Each structure stands twice: as C-alpha cells, then as structure tokens.
Amino acid sequence: MKFLVTGAAGFIGFHVSQRLLALGHDVVGIDNLNDYYDVNLKLARLELIENHPQFKFFKLDVADRNNIAQLFAEQNFQRVIHLAAQAGVRYSLDNPHAYADANLTGHLNILEGCRHHNIEHLLYASSSSVYGLNRKLPFSTDDSVDHPISLYAATKKANELMSHTYSHLFNLPTTGLRFFTVYGPWGRPDMALFKFTKAIVEGRSIDVYNHGDMRRDFTYIDDIVESIIRLQNVIPTVNSSWTVETGTPATSSAPYVVYNIGNSEPVRLMEYIEAIEKALGETAQKNLLPIQPGDVMETSADTSALYNVIGFKPHTSVIDGVQKFVDWYRGFYQ
C-alpha cells in the first residue's frame, strides 16, 4: 500500500517509515525539519531511508494548507500515519503559537486531505498528557480527559475531538494513539534519557525535577512501532448500537477509536537514572529541583483494549531499552 507518514524525520516517524519500507510498502514522508532540536539528527535519520526506492521525501509543513492539499491530490495515498506535531510540555509555556500552528491547524489540514481523497484509515499521534489531573491509575481510555495541564496536552485532546468530528461527518476511519513517554535509539534530545546521557558523558550535572519522586510509563520505540504497524490494519467501523450513555469515550457510533500505547510498568525517575548510570558505567551528579509547571506526578497505561485488538502490548524493560539507547548514542556521537 501507499502511506503518507508525517513527521518522517522525527523520532517515531522515522522508525515507522523504516518499518513500513521493510514490509514492502510505498512511503511518502514529509517533515518541516524545524530547529526545535538539532536538525542534523533529523537529517541523519532521513539518510538511512531517503535512498530507498519506495520512499519519497518532501520538506513540507503540515500547517501549509495549500501544499498539503496539493500533496494529497497528487500522491494518491491509501492510508495516513500522522505523527508530525510540535512536541514538548515545557516548550509550550513559552511558545504557545507553535502548538496552534502545528498541532491544530496542521491536524485540520491532514483531516481535510483524508476527507477529500477517500483515505482508508488515519492513525494519528495523541499523548498520555491528555490525562492531565487524572489520579486514578492506570490511565484508561474509558476515563474522562477534560482537565489537561499544559497547552501541548490540550492540543492533543483537541486532535481527538477534531478526528471524531470528521469520523462522524464524513465516515473517515480514525485511530488516536496515546503514547506514553517514548524512548530509544534516535530519540529526541529534549527528552530526559537523551539529556541525562549527554550530561553524564560530558561530566555535567543533571536536573532532577520533584527530587526524582515521579513515575513514568517509559515505552520503548520498537514496541510503539509494532503497535502502530498492527493497528493500521485494524480499521474502525460504524457501530450503530453505540450511545454516549452506554459506550466509552474512546469509541463511538462513528468509525473512531483511541488507544493507549504504554509499557504498563511505571518506573520511578530515580530508577530510570540508575539504569542510565549502569549502562554508561558512570554516576550522575544530580541537581534536585521542584516539580515543573505542566508536569504530572505519575503515568501508567491501561493497554487492555490495545491487546484485545492486536494481541500485542509493549513489554521491553527499561534496563534493556536504556542500554540500547546508550549503545546507539555512543556509536552515533563516537
């Protein structure tokens, strides 16, 4: 089949594109290659796939309405995996308009392209951050997600609402993917694993928020990709018996569904740091700091719905996943 992958030079988008190509699919990748983090890392990811005969790349911003419309008109996609977004919770405190452009306008442009060109299935990236002030653990897609605590989270919640509207109005099958703290080789430099590893290797101290007393459902990249590859074949359908009163918020009478994709084994931040120290064979100098605005205390994914439909759930341990990242980091940065 022919796929559009947005954010193809990004962390998850690159890995998904690589896997689709290995399976024999045609992939058109787009990315605006912005400088939110090191563009050279994005270009290095692209170098691994750009010469594949079944891959085409266009430098394109999802917020560019006219060119996105033209892309859909010319390329005849069958399915779309929409991963492009302005990421980061803390960055959204100082740069809110970047999130409106990429995550709201960009998502609308992708929905419009899918609507007008009979796309079989749109999978798109949501986030565990939508759970916001929720305290009941593990987080379930049956739960309300009406209290986000960052603009980033609010835009991801908005993406789910926009997608439901298009599923309802235009019978567009959409699947939302709430990712839980993705990490692994080729990961983003703004994420804790990358920042901590870089600082420790360079002999600098690391900033540990809330004195390390937070827990995260760290999810290894290969498990994320496996889930996406399986889910793209699970196309939501109309369910005329569904009602708001009896159904769950993650499903609908429309061809719409949302899944958690997480490891379901939350790890204390200090344990995560210990895994990095073990993989590096070095001890970190830690600056213990208060919790930051927009941060949540704990995340944990209920992935029972995911497992029920694809027979798979993330399972890679933090010890193994962190070691694979450190091995990649040392090799890539010599």
C-alpha positions as CSV (number, residue, x, y, z in Angstrom):
1,M,0.0,0.0,0.0
2,K,0.9,3.7,-0.2
3,F,1.3,5.5,3.1
4,L,1.8,9.1,4.0
5,V,3.9,9.5,7.1
6,T,4.0,13.0,8.6
7,G,7.0,13.9,10.8
8,A,9.0,11.3,8.9
9,A,12.3,12.8,10.1
10,G,11.1,12.7,13.7
11,F,11.8,10.1,16.3
12,I,8.7,7.9,15.9
13,G,8.1,8.9,12.2
14,F,11.5,7.8,11.1
15,H,11.2,4.4,12.8
16,V,7.6,3.8,11.4
17,S,8.7,4.8,7.9
18,Q,11.7,2.4,8.1
19,R,9.4,-0.5,9.2
20,L,6.8,0.2,6.5
21,L,9.5,0.1,3.9
22,A,10.9,-3.1,5.2
23,L,7.4,-4.6,4.8
24,G,7.3,-3.6,1.2
25,H,5.0,-0.6,1.3
26,D,5.5,2.7,-0.6
27,V,6.0,5.6,1.8
28,V,5.8,9.3,1.2
29,G,7.4,11.1,4.2
30,I,7.0,14.8,5.0
31,D,8.7,17.0,7.6
32,N,9.4,20.7,8.0
33,L,12.8,20.0,9.5
34,N,12.4,22.8,12.0
35,D,15.0,23.7,14.6
36,Y,13.1,22.8,17.8
37,Y,16.0,20.4,18.2
38,D,19.2,19.6,16.3
39,V,18.3,19.4,12.6
40,N,21.4,17.3,11.9
41,L,19.9,14.5,13.9
42,K,16.7,14.7,11.8
43,L,18.8,14.7,8.6
44,A,20.8,11.7,9.8
45,R,17.6,9.7,10.4
46,L,16.5,10.6,6.8
47,E,19.8,9.5,5.4
48,L,19.0,5.9,6.4
49,I,15.8,5.8,4.4
50,E,15.9,8.5,1.7
51,N,17.6,6.3,-0.9
52,H,15.1,3.5,-0.6
53,P,13.4,3.1,-3.9
54,Q,9.9,3.1,-2.3
55,F,10.5,6.2,-0.3
56,K,9.8,9.8,-1.3
57,F,10.5,12.8,0.9
58,F,9.1,16.3,0.8
59,K,10.2,19.1,3.0
60,L,6.7,20.3,3.9
61,D,4.9,21.8,6.9
62,V,1.6,20.3,7.9
63,A,0.4,23.8,8.7
64,D,0.9,24.7,5.0
65,R,-2.7,24.4,3.9
66,N,-2.3,24.7,0.1
67,N,0.7,22.5,-0.3
68,I,-0.8,19.8,1.9
69,A,-3.9,19.8,-0.2
70,Q,-1.7,19.6,-3.4
71,L,0.3,16.7,-1.9
72,F,-2.9,14.7,-1.2
73,A,-4.2,15.5,-4.7
74,E,-1.0,14.3,-6.4
75,Q,0.1,11.3,-4.4
76,N,-3.0,9.1,-4.1
77,F,-2.3,7.8,-0.6
78,Q,-4.3,4.9,0.8
79,R,-3.5,5.3,4.5
80,V,-2.1,8.1,6.6
81,I,0.0,7.9,9.8
82,H,0.1,11.4,11.2
83,L,3.0,11.9,13.6
84,A,4.1,15.5,12.9
85,A,3.5,17.8,15.8
86,Q,5.1,20.4,18.0
87,A,6.2,18.3,20.9
88,G,7.2,19.1,24.4
89,V,5.3,20.2,27.5
90,R,7.7,22.9,28.8
91,Y,8.3,24.5,25.4
92,S,4.6,25.1,25.2
93,L,4.8,27.5,28.2
94,D,6.9,30.0,26.2
95,N,5.9,29.2,22.6
96,P,2.2,28.6,22.5
97,H,1.6,29.7,18.9
98,A,3.9,27.0,17.6
99,Y,1.4,24.4,19.0
100,A,-1.6,26.1,17.5
101,D,0.1,26.1,14.1
102,A,1.5,22.6,14.0
103,N,-1.0,20.7,16.2
104,L,-4.3,22.4,15.5
105,T,-4.0,23.9,12.0
106,G,-1.7,21.0,10.9
107,H,-4.1,18.3,12.2
108,L,-7.0,20.0,10.4
109,N,-5.1,20.1,7.1
110,I,-4.4,16.4,7.4
111,L,-8.1,15.7,8.2
112,E,-9.2,17.7,5.2
113,G,-6.7,15.8,2.9
114,C,-8.1,12.5,4.2
115,R,-11.7,13.6,3.8
116,H,-11.3,14.7,0.2
117,H,-9.2,11.8,-1.0
118,N,-11.0,8.8,0.5
119,I,-8.2,7.7,2.8
120,E,-8.9,4.2,4.2
121,H,-7.5,4.9,7.6
122,L,-6.0,7.8,9.5
123,L,-3.8,6.9,12.5
124,Y,-2.6,10.0,14.5
125,A,-0.5,10.7,17.5
126,S,-2.2,11.8,20.7
127,S,-0.4,11.7,24.0
128,S,-0.7,10.4,27.6
129,S,-0.5,14.0,28.6
130,V,-4.2,14.3,27.9
131,Y,-4.9,12.6,31.2
132,G,-3.8,15.8,33.0
133,L,-5.2,16.0,36.5
134,N,-6.5,12.4,36.5
135,R,-5.3,10.5,39.6
136,K,-6.9,7.0,39.0
137,L,-4.2,4.6,37.8
138,P,-3.6,3.1,35.4
139,F,-5.0,5.6,33.0
140,S,-7.8,4.1,30.9
141,T,-9.3,5.2,27.7
142,D,-12.6,4.8,29.5
143,D,-11.7,7.8,31.7
144,S,-12.6,11.4,31.1
145,V,-9.7,13.6,29.8
146,D,-11.2,17.0,30.3
147,H,-8.5,18.5,32.6
148,P,-5.2,18.9,30.7
149,I,-2.5,20.9,32.5
150,S,-0.4,22.0,29.5
151,L,-1.2,23.6,26.2
152,Y,0.5,20.7,24.5
153,A,-1.9,18.3,26.2
154,A,-4.9,20.5,25.3
155,T,-3.9,20.4,21.6
156,K,-3.7,16.6,21.7
157,K,-7.1,16.4,23.3
158,A,-8.4,18.8,20.6
159,N,-6.9,16.5,17.9
160,E,-9.0,13.6,19.2
161,L,-12.2,15.8,19.2
162,M,-11.5,17.1,15.7
163,S,-10.9,13.5,14.5
164,H,-14.2,12.3,16.0
165,T,-16.0,15.1,14.2
166,Y,-14.6,14.0,10.8
167,S,-15.3,10.4,11.6
168,H,-18.9,11.3,12.3
169,L,-19.5,13.7,9.5
170,F,-17.5,12.1,6.7
171,N,-17.2,8.5,7.7
172,L,-13.4,8.8,7.9
173,P,-11.9,5.9,10.0
174,T,-9.6,7.5,12.6
175,T,-7.5,5.9,15.3
176,G,-5.9,8.0,18.0
177,L,-2.7,6.8,19.7
178,R,-2.0,8.0,23.2
179,F,1.8,7.4,23.5
180,F,3.4,7.1,26.9
181,T,6.9,8.6,27.3
182,V,8.6,7.0,24.2
183,Y,12.4,6.4,24.3
184,G,15.1,4.5,22.5
185,P,17.8,4.9,19.8
186,W,17.5,8.0,17.6
187,G,15.4,9.6,20.4
188,R,14.7,13.3,20.8
189,P,17.4,15.5,22.5
190,D,14.8,17.3,24.6
191,M,13.7,14.1,26.3
192,A,15.1,13.0,29.7
193,L,17.1,10.0,28.5
194,F,19.0,11.9,25.9
195,K,19.6,14.9,28.1
196,F,20.8,12.8,31.0
197,T,23.0,10.6,28.9
198,K,24.7,13.6,27.2
199,A,25.3,15.4,30.5
200,I,26.7,12.4,32.3
201,V,29.1,11.6,29.4
202,E,30.2,15.2,29.3
203,G,30.7,15.3,33.1
204,R,27.9,17.8,33.8
205,S,25.2,17.6,36.4
206,I,21.6,16.7,35.6
207,D,18.4,18.5,36.7
208,V,16.1,16.0,38.5
209,Y,12.6,17.5,39.0
210,N,10.4,16.9,42.0
211,H,13.6,15.4,43.6
212,G,13.1,12.3,41.4
213,D,9.8,11.4,43.0
214,M,7.9,10.9,39.8
215,R,6.9,7.8,38.0
216,R,6.7,7.4,34.2
217,D,5.4,4.6,31.9
218,F,8.5,4.6,29.7
219,T,7.7,2.8,26.4
220,Y,10.4,1.6,24.1
221,I,10.3,2.7,20.5
222,D,10.2,-0.8,18.9
223,D,7.1,-1.5,20.9
224,I,5.4,1.7,19.7
225,V,6.2,0.9,16.1
226,E,5.0,-2.7,16.4
227,S,1.7,-1.4,17.8
228,I,1.3,1.1,15.0
229,I,2.1,-1.4,12.3
230,R,-0.5,-3.8,13.7
231,L,-3.1,-1.1,14.3
232,Q,-3.0,0.3,10.8
233,N,-4.7,-2.9,9.7
234,V,-7.4,-2.6,12.3
235,I,-9.8,-0.1,10.7
236,P,-12.6,1.3,12.9
237,T,-16.1,0.8,11.6
238,V,-19.5,2.3,12.3
239,N,-21.3,1.0,15.4
240,S,-25.0,1.9,15.2
241,S,-25.7,0.4,18.7
242,W,-23.2,2.7,20.4
243,T,-24.5,5.6,22.6
244,V,-22.9,8.2,24.7
245,E,-24.7,6.8,27.7
246,T,-23.6,3.2,27.3
247,G,-20.3,3.5,25.3
248,T,-16.8,4.6,26.3
249,P,-15.2,7.9,25.5
250,A,-12.6,6.1,23.4
251,T,-15.2,4.7,20.9
252,S,-18.2,5.9,19.0
253,S,-21.0,5.2,16.7
254,A,-18.7,6.7,14.1
255,P,-15.6,4.8,12.8
256,Y,-13.4,6.3,15.6
257,V,-11.3,4.8,18.4
258,V,-8.5,5.8,20.7
259,Y,-5.9,3.5,22.3
260,N,-3.2,3.8,25.0
261,I,0.2,2.6,23.9
262,G,2.4,2.2,27.0
263,N,4.5,-0.3,28.8
264,S,2.1,-0.6,31.8
265,E,5.0,-0.7,34.2
266,P,5.7,2.8,35.7
267,V,9.3,3.4,36.8
268,R,10.5,5.9,39.3
269,L,12.6,8.6,37.8
270,M,15.5,7.7,40.1
271,E,15.4,4.1,38.9
272,Y,15.5,5.4,35.3
273,I,18.6,7.4,36.1
274,E,20.1,4.4,37.8
275,A,19.6,2.4,34.6
276,I,21.4,5.1,32.6
277,E,24.2,5.1,35.1
278,K,24.5,1.4,34.9
279,A,24.6,1.4,31.0
280,L,27.2,4.2,31.0
281,G,29.3,2.8,33.9
282,E,29.2,6.3,35.4
283,T,27.5,8.1,38.3
284,A,25.4,11.2,37.7
285,Q,25.8,14.4,39.6
286,K,22.2,15.3,40.5
287,N,20.6,18.7,41.0
288,L,17.4,18.0,42.9
289,L,14.7,20.6,41.9
290,P,11.0,21.2,42.5
291,I,8.3,19.9,40.1
292,Q,7.9,22.0,36.9
293,P,4.7,23.6,35.7
294,G,2.8,21.2,33.3
295,D,4.4,18.0,34.8
296,V,2.3,15.2,36.1
297,M,3.4,13.0,39.1
298,E,2.8,9.6,37.5
299,T,1.7,8.0,34.3
300,S,0.6,4.4,33.8
301,A,-1.2,2.9,30.8
302,D,-4.1,0.5,30.8
303,T,-3.5,-1.3,27.4
304,S,-6.1,-4.0,27.7
305,A,-8.1,-2.5,24.8
306,L,-4.9,-2.4,22.6
307,Y,-4.1,-6.0,23.4
308,N,-7.7,-7.1,22.7
309,V,-7.5,-5.9,19.1
310,I,-3.8,-6.6,18.1
311,G,-2.7,-9.4,20.5
312,F,0.3,-7.3,21.5
313,K,1.3,-4.8,24.2
314,P,4.6,-3.1,24.9
315,H,6.9,-5.1,27.1
316,T,10.6,-4.0,26.7
317,S,12.2,-3.4,30.1
318,V,13.8,-0.1,31.0
319,I,17.1,-1.9,31.6
320,D,17.2,-3.3,28.1
321,G,15.8,-0.2,26.4
322,V,18.1,2.2,28.1
323,Q,21.1,0.0,27.2
324,K,20.1,0.0,23.6
325,F,19.8,3.8,23.6
326,V,23.2,4.2,25.3
327,D,24.8,1.9,22.7
328,W,23.3,3.9,19.9
329,Y,24.3,7.2,21.5
330,R,28.0,6.2,21.9
331,G,28.1,4.9,18.4
332,F,26.4,7.9,16.8
333,Y,28.3,10.5,18.7
334,Q,31.5,8.5,18.8
